Amino acid sequence: MMPSMENSLKSFSFGVVDYIVFGIMLTVSASIGAYFGFFSKSKNTTDEYLLGGKKMKTIPIAISLVASQLSGIAIMSIPAETYSYGLAYIYLVLSNILVVPTLTYIIVPVFYENNIANCYEYLQIRFNKSTRRIVTLSFVLNACLMLPVYMFIPSLAFSQVTGINIHWINTIGGIKAVVWTDVVQAMVMLSSVVLVGVLGVVKVGGLNKVFENVDAGGRLDVSYSLDPRIRSSFLSLFISGYLMWTGHIGLNQICVQRIVSLPTIQQAKRALTITGIGIIIIMSFNAFTGLLMFARYFGCDPILAGVVEKPDKLMPFFVQDVVGHLKGVPGVFISCVFSASLSTMSAILNSMAGVVYFDYIKPWIRHTEARANAVMKIFVVVMGFYCIASGLIVQRFTSILQTIITITGINTGAVVGVFLLGMFVPRANGKVAVTSVAFSILSMLWIITNAQLRFKAGHIKYEPLPTSLDNCYIHDFRAVITNISTTPAASTLQSSHTTAFGSNQDFSIYDITFYWYKVLGVVLVWLLAIPLSYIWKSSEEKLNPKLFTPFVRRFLTQPSIEMEEMPLKTAKYVTSNVNTAVVIPLNPEENNKRN
């Protein structure tokens, strides 16, 4: 690298003011965790640690739910996605329009009416312990794969702060510390990203110039093709987004733990509505930031020039270019990235601690509240060290966003599928559920493994939309101009391959875009579960109607008695074994009156 370029890149380095800003954020986060962990007068119980004593407030929970989705991935990788592949990602964000009513009217009422604190507890009540075990095991293994990714995100911004790891303090205080730390961190994230966005628009020359450049670069084009191999189409993004947000917010213990910590279901519904609106606004802004970066570097791509190694590292370079001259702003941005990563990690670790203790440790020890809290906190600290060690592997990944969606594609579809199966299909039983979940997870593992092998072999290659270096001399991009002579040659594709925008080879299930993985996982559960529910019939024991979504309950008011078995003259009221009086009409006249 030439000396002049090194000097240019060094302009975005920590000064005294930056360290002060960064230190204040970390101190505030640590103070919240330390207060709830050591100084709060709340009772030292698992209910207090995991649910905050069911006394949490609507607005903090809503902000915390939004922050849980605003990991460093949202700040670093969503802009990289829209920079490389255009605005199509916005349809994944807009799918929240359908997610919120799904959660408020179908899923969350079931958890509240059954007093569910751990969402996986529902699977044991509805099906059996084996169903709960297989799903919680997939949650723990999935989280173990994800945590190093979140740990690695801050190092993409600055290597000099990669080794700082204070998330164990954030989580030691339990769900209250997680929620209130999220509130503080969300404010930092929002202010940082908005500041960079506003100054970036000014730097480009206004909104009209931004959209003029992104339109010329093809970043506003969206594919409406039905081909599942196209990387980012409207259909794949919207449907995948719907199932992804439903699983991440409504059927994942990380978020469910926050939702059920509210005292009433009305507060939970309000929190979810605010969450949906907040996610749409902030994620859309992150997507717009990617377009803004492209508009800024239109005709002078830092990645093509070799200054930035990959799209996930472009955001820090953009911040350097736009606001690096303002004292303290680099510190704010690093705080933003760290806040997002800490928020996500603290939530995952807190939820993992509860799941691992109650499902895998409690049955083998003498349970006390103090011992439970100690075990969960020790588990969090151990996982923190694991994250530091494993985060080094993540640097080999090409796209963090693609990696995250691929990893979660192994089990998220199966988890969403089995929860919806339990809430919508009374005929399905535990044996059906376990078999269907295992079939879905193993099938997706096979498909994803083979897809990765095809990536490695070059049969699938997601080249981004084209960029150029034609206009570098129009802009004052000294680092880019200096490095143009070392630009690597463009990669060549095999004669038969699948790209981000099409394919010239025969269809293969291994070539479908990673956005379809969650959808396919749900489909596999239901494709096997429905026929099996007719082969492996459920027992005669009646299930509690509250285990089903409110829409399904209206069809469960009549007991399942064959018409020929009904006596001609009986009492008008029959009480079921769920303590619910059911009125059975005894003749056509009464039936007509009811209708």
C-alpha angles and dihedrals in degrees: 000000000000119000094240091055091048090055090048093052093046090063088084099062133122118276129183093276091049092053090049093052092045092047093050092055093049091046092052092049092047092047092055092050093045092048095053092039099048114006107034114108091221118123116272096238135128089244089057093044096047103029105021090240090294089280101111121132128241101239097047090048091049091050090046091052091051091047090051088063093044099077122155084273090068092051099041108024106035091059087047090052096053091041090057104032107019138242097317090103088073089078090063088055094046091055085083086082087076096032096066097057089043091056098040098046105027113026113022096050089061092054094048097045091051093044091239115179096169112044091213089060086071091063091055092049094044098039120000144289093273092060090052092047096051092048095045090047090054089048093052094045091046091049090050089056093046101046096070089052091056089045091054096050097083091052089061087067101043129355091204092070098039094101097055109106119172100145092110089070090051093056101039091084096057129228094336091058091046093051098045092042087052090053092054093042093047090057090051092048094048095047093047097049094043092050092051091045096051094046089044092057090050090049092053093048105258138312094289090058091046094056092040090059097042091048091051088051093052093245094131094056117108127193117228093182120135092219105119090207093069106102101222116020128152093248097048093045098046097044093040090047092051093054093039095054091041090054097040097047107025105028103032120091091223091069101023088060088060095044097051091047086077114095098232138029090236089062090047091054092050091048091051092050091051089046093054093050092046094050092049093050098044098039090048089053090051090051090049090052088063090054089047090054091051091049090051093050097035105149093005109069113186090203094053089047091053095240093114116042098213140349094265089065095049097088096067089048089051091050089049090053098044107035106006091110092062114089113239097013094102087054090050091051094049088048087052094053093043091046092054093047094045091048093054095041095048091051094049093046093047092051094042090053091056095045095046094046099047097038103036111015108033095063090060103045139051102267122226128157093242092048092048092053092047093050093049093049092048089050090054092052093048091050089051091061090046090055092054092050097044097042091080090070093058094068088077093065118105098210122019093198093051090047093052095048091046094050094047089047090072095070112001094084091050092049094049090044096053094046091051089044090056094047098044109029115059091180093064115096138188096273091052092047096050093047094047095047093048091047092051096046095046092046092050091047089054093047095046093046091052091045090055090050089053089051090052092048091051097245089119120040123164103206111183126236111289123276132178146201095222096114102040093112091056090062129055095243099141096170092052095044092050092053100045093097090062095050110139119239117263114266119250124226129220118258090251115043148124118244134185091268106036148335136240096194134081116283117272128178087225091063097059115117117266088241088073094055095091092046092050091049092057092045092052092053093052096040090060100032099055097056092038091054088063093047097043100042120201122249122267091253111115117237123227107262089221089071089071130069114268092252092059095045093073088066092051099060092092114072114237099254121146112241094236089055094055115103118238094231122028139134114292095237129060122183117215125213090259091068092251120134109225122195113220116195110224102198141020093261093059089045090054091050091053091051 
